[in-house]
Amino acid sequence: MVGLGSAAAMPFAARAQQAAKPSRVAYLALVAGVGPSVIKQRLQELGYIEGRSLIFDYRSVEGQSERLPQLAADVVRTNPDVLVTGPGTLTVKAAQAATATIPIVFSSIGDPIGAGIITSLNRPGANITGVTIQSSEIGSKRLQVLRELVPGIRIVAVVMNPDTPFSALALQELRVAADTGGQVLEVFEVRTADKLASSLEAAVRAGATGLITIEDPFLASHRREIVELAAKLRLPTIYGSREFVEAGGLISYGTDMRQIFRRAAEIVDKILKGTKPGDIPVEQPTKFELVINVKTAKTLGLEVPPLLLAVADEVIE
């Protein structure tokens, strides 16, 4: 009788497993990027099957930041188990304004404490946690790479969007590094695409022989235009993400964004298994990548030092 009871229970268990409600994960983005595909891939590696145990809902405002509050509210109405936000502080803030109960995982912001999103990295509290791209050394490393590419460089232009909270912190770190290395920074604030060309042209007139971009979703969405302008003005530029180099830019040094999104997916998995988001420490980047486009270097008449080529994570011919 015991054997029959166990055998009879098996079909019911199987049916219960099949009928289990799939986990619903929403992804809210300001601009398109690799985030959704990397997160879905990592969740699949962790055992989730899209369409069966996972429903992944991707939403983007395609760069129209004014639409974020409404889209965030729309996403919240679908009642996801976890809401993941793509790069950018504005996206996280829109999600926070839309819900105080649904777990939120931010996947890429620069300064969550300075932006008022959390009060502590170790215990973010409330319904939010995630991964930050903040690193105190990244600005000085970019400036160091630019010095190696352009020996004797004195004036360095910096293009940034002042409306992004992280930009002020990144600029402060750059200023410290520039003072140490004897460089002068010419800072150009750009909020709209129509200011890009005039800002870079002004940088050249100011005597800049190199450029550093402090990326945010706005500048990232205009990467092709920035790369083309830098090439036209023959201005050696170091970027914060590899997408700029893949678009023809000279060089990038920054956080390995694929790793960031994979870690975000692992946090989502913890939450789906019952851990409260406020008890999960915010993670910081541990892996950085240097990508060099030697074709662009040749076009600019630059010789990339052998040591840089040797330590590069990827060299685009």
Secondary structure by P-SEA (a helix, b strand, c coil): caaaaaaaaaaaaaaaaaacccbbbbbbbccccaaaaaaaaaaaaacccccccbbbbbbbccccccaaaaaaaaaaaacccbbbbcccaaaaaaaaaaccccbbbbcccccccccccccccccccccbbbbbcccccaaaaaaaaaaaacccccbbbbbbcccccaaaaaaaaaaaaaaaaccccbbbbbccccaaaaaaaaaaaaccccccccccaaaaaaaaaaaaaaaaaccccccccccccccccccccccaaaaaaaaaaaaaaaaaacccccccccccccbbbbbbcaaaaaaacccccaaaaaacccccc
